[in-house]
Amino acid sequence: MTIEDIETFCDSFPGVTKDIKWEDHLCFNVGGKMFVVTSPDAVPPSATFKVTDEEFEEMIARDGFSAAAYIGKYKWVKVDDINLLSKKEWEHYARQSYNLITSKLPTKVRAGLGL
């Protein structure tokens, strides 16, 4: 897996924008809200994404995974190495995080994004 692979998945979702936050984090956003945050310059590259309440404890119990700094209380998981997840798992978690974020957007914002 590469950051470019994750970028390809995320770019395929409707209404996605990208920006750099905190000097070196490539963030994928929808409706002005982040749904995946990557650290492409880290060695190895790492990433953070939102999971369901049911998955959170299971995910952070895995080696190389932890509650994300500052936003872990909102069920965001940090993976220390993006290669700890397969391409299929990345597709699932990126899509799921996107869906979790878009479901909380105001109706008017979702409509403007074509959702």
C-alpha positions as CSV (number, residue, x, y, z in Angstrom):
1,M,0.0,0.0,0.0
2,T,1.1,3.5,-0.7
3,I,-0.3,6.9,0.1
4,E,-1.1,7.2,-3.6
5,D,-3.3,4.1,-3.3
6,I,-5.2,5.6,-0.4
7,E,-5.5,8.9,-2.4
8,T,-7.0,7.0,-5.3
9,F,-9.7,5.4,-3.1
10,C,-10.5,8.7,-1.4
11,D,-10.6,10.7,-4.6
12,S,-13.2,8.3,-6.0
13,F,-15.8,9.4,-3.4
14,P,-18.2,12.3,-4.2
15,G,-17.3,15.8,-3.0
16,V,-13.8,14.9,-1.7
17,T,-11.3,17.7,-1.2
18,K,-7.7,17.5,-0.1
19,D,-5.5,19.8,1.9
20,I,-2.3,19.9,4.0
21,K,-2.8,20.5,7.7
22,W,-0.2,20.7,10.5
23,E,2.5,21.3,7.9
24,D,2.8,17.7,6.7
25,H,-0.5,15.8,7.0
26,L,-2.4,15.1,3.7
27,C,-6.1,15.3,4.7
28,F,-9.1,14.0,2.8
29,N,-12.3,16.0,3.5
30,V,-15.9,16.0,2.6
31,G,-18.2,18.9,3.4
32,G,-15.3,20.6,5.2
33,K,-14.8,17.6,7.6
34,M,-11.8,15.3,7.6
35,F,-12.4,11.6,7.1
36,V,-8.8,10.3,6.5
37,V,-5.6,11.9,7.6
38,T,-2.3,10.6,6.3
39,S,1.3,11.3,7.3
40,P,3.1,10.6,4.0
41,D,6.5,11.9,5.2
42,A,6.5,9.6,8.3
43,V,8.6,6.5,8.1
44,P,6.7,4.3,7.6
45,P,3.7,6.3,6.4
46,S,0.8,6.4,8.9
47,A,-2.8,7.3,8.7
48,T,-5.9,8.0,10.9
49,F,-9.5,7.3,10.1
50,K,-12.9,7.1,11.9
51,V,-14.4,3.7,12.7
52,T,-17.7,2.5,14.2
53,D,-18.2,2.4,17.9
54,E,-18.3,-1.4,17.7
55,E,-15.0,-1.7,15.9
56,F,-13.0,0.9,17.9
57,E,-11.9,-1.3,20.9
58,E,-11.1,-4.2,18.6
59,M,-9.0,-2.0,16.3
60,I,-6.9,-0.3,19.0
61,A,-6.1,-3.6,20.5
62,R,-4.3,-4.7,17.4
63,D,-0.5,-4.2,17.2
64,G,0.4,-1.0,15.4
65,F,-3.0,0.6,16.0
66,S,-4.0,3.1,18.7
67,A,-6.6,5.7,19.5
68,A,-5.7,8.8,17.5
69,A,-4.3,11.7,19.5
70,Y,-6.9,14.3,20.4
71,I,-9.7,12.7,18.4
72,G,-9.5,9.1,19.6
73,K,-12.5,9.8,21.9
74,Y,-14.6,10.3,18.7
75,K,-13.6,6.7,17.6
76,W,-10.6,7.7,15.3
77,V,-7.9,5.1,14.9
78,K,-4.3,5.7,14.0
79,V,-2.4,3.0,12.1
80,D,1.4,3.3,12.6
81,D,2.1,1.8,9.2
82,I,-0.4,1.9,6.3
83,N,0.9,-1.5,5.2
84,L,-0.7,-3.1,8.3
85,L,-4.0,-3.0,6.3
86,S,-4.5,-4.7,2.9
87,K,-5.8,-2.9,-0.1
88,K,-9.3,-4.4,0.5
89,E,-9.2,-3.3,4.2
90,W,-8.2,0.2,3.1
91,E,-11.1,0.4,0.7
92,H,-13.4,-0.7,3.5
93,Y,-12.1,1.7,6.2
94,A,-11.8,4.7,3.9
95,R,-15.3,4.2,2.6
96,Q,-16.7,3.6,6.1
97,S,-15.0,6.7,7.5
98,Y,-16.3,8.8,4.6
99,N,-19.8,7.4,5.2
100,L,-19.6,8.0,9.0
101,I,-18.6,11.7,8.4
102,T,-21.1,12.4,5.6
103,S,-24.0,10.9,7.7
104,K,-23.4,13.7,10.2
105,L,-23.2,16.6,7.7
106,P,-26.2,18.9,7.5
107,T,-28.8,17.9,4.9
108,K,-28.2,21.1,2.9
109,V,-24.4,20.3,2.7
110,R,-25.1,16.7,1.7
111,A,-27.5,17.8,-1.0
112,G,-24.9,20.2,-2.3
113,L,-22.4,17.3,-2.6
114,G,-25.0,15.2,-4.5
115,L,-25.4,12.8,-1.6
